[in-house]
Amino acid sequence: MSSERPTGDDKPATTGSAADAKDTDGEAKPVDPVDDLVTTHHTLKVGRRTLGYTATTGRVVLREEEHKDGTFGGHKARAELSMTSYVLDDADARTRPVTFAFNGGPGSSSVWLHLGLLGPRRVVSGDVGALQPPPYDLVDNPESLLAVSDLVFIDPMSTGYSRAVEGGKPGEYHGYQKDVESVAELIRLWTSRNGRWMSPKFVAGESYGTLRGAALAEHLQSRYGMYLNGLVLISSVLDLSSVDFENQRNDRAHALYLPTYAAVAHYHGKHGRRSLQSVLDEAQEYAARDYPWVLSRGNRLTRRERAEAVATLARLSGLTEDYVDRADLRIEHWRFFTELLRDDRLSVGRLDARFTGPAAAAIAENMDADPSHDAITGPYSAAWNHYVRDELGYGSDLHYEQISRLVHPWSFHDFEGRPVDVSPKLERAMRQNPHLKVHIAYGYYDGATPHFAAEDVVAHLQLPADRLANIEHAYYEAGHMMYVHEPSRVQQSRDLAQFVVRSSGRAT
């Protein structure tokens, strides 16, 4: 990777004015914020090709039209969202795709997809059993999606460097609807300012970002008439009731998590010499048919039926029959990750169950921290804080909120009295746009958004056969951020590049 430092001439045109102003009484008025962006130029070697590209990073001002009592009150600044874009030099904007990407949370910045999978530079963090020590490393990513698509990484409100304007209320953005609207507005602005309305367009989200992404696809199409070519859902969760153990006290999540428990148990040696696929096949068959029936019976189960269920669940999950019986056949996921290797005094990762860490207390009901999250936080933080300043040339004294707690409590008031489920939004987007393709990526060891639950939501989409045929699936022997696992990262990069090329409608 080679790069040029930014110069004053690289600063893009901004909106508004930063000049000091005074009101009629001579008092200083608040300064109207302007875009704060820095541009640099780089190259990336991909096979025999050398890609020249332009990176732009910083904060974009979002404005909202004010209307009160039938009077237009202007276009007022409300937020400053941080983003980083990569645009291939000398490419034809009519044929060159662009992918807008973000992570989830709520409260997560886009650093994970940015430096883990899609961007032209990636962090070297190591993997299970071979984690890199600080200060880590940052290397070129020849598998970057930049080879086939321009990239725009977005940090939603209160994540990354994104903040409300001075005097503004960030809490207004800490909820489902305003989150979708603000991310959509940034996409609209970037597309318009960069002359990309005629480019093939993709949205890629991870985790809660898949829920945001599905809603965003419908919003972009319905609000702006911006039709997408593709939607990428990495570690998908479109219906929160499918992973809900507590709020609604339904049994759905217990059944849908079982195949993940079985895969994790297999990884940690609880299934002997059986193949992962044979274990998954058995667990999925039981979870699809017998297990929901068992749970639905409640205390109407006969003693024999209950004993058979206890034995089957214990064998598949790797837990003891005594534990399964005391749990009343219902294995909650945080407790599972604490219990599976309790005898070894280890906790199992929730984001990526291949990781383990020492348990803070051998008698704890729930682990005190996720060892998989602990393993990757440091490398990504160090890599980003170096990269944004030393290579992208953007300096800010703001703390880059990698995982922000400022967004909580998160508002789902739009779903009051019903489950948080955006699958109808995805259905609407796919009915509206017959060319919209969807790629869904699953990690077998993902304990946050289990693959069988995501599959179940897709299986219940109310769409005709020709629209369902627009959905494709990819599976990896890794966790929530499957790209932490090097073979999965390489394969996933290839899968996504092929999806973008196939779905663009034109040669890239």
Secondary structure by P-SEA (a helix, b strand, c coil): cccccccccccccccccccccccccccccccccccbbbbbbbccccccbbbbbcccbbbbbbbbbbbcccccccccccccccbbbbbbcccccccbbbbbbbccccccccccccccccccccccccccccccccccccccccccccccbbbbbbbcccccccccccccccccccccaaaaaaaaaaaaaaaaaacccccbbbbbbccaaaaaaaaaaaaaaaaccccccbbbbcccccccccccccccccaaaaaaaaaaaaaaaaaacccccccaaaaaaaaaaaaaccaaaaaaacccccaaaaaaaaaaaaaaacccaaaaaaacccccaaaaaacccccccbbbbcccccccccccccccccccccaaaaacaaaaaaaaaaaacccccccccccccccccccccccccccccccccaaaaaaaaaaacccbbbbbbbbcccccccaaaaaaaaaaccccaaaaaabbbbbbcccccccccaaaaaaaaaaaaaaaaaaccccc
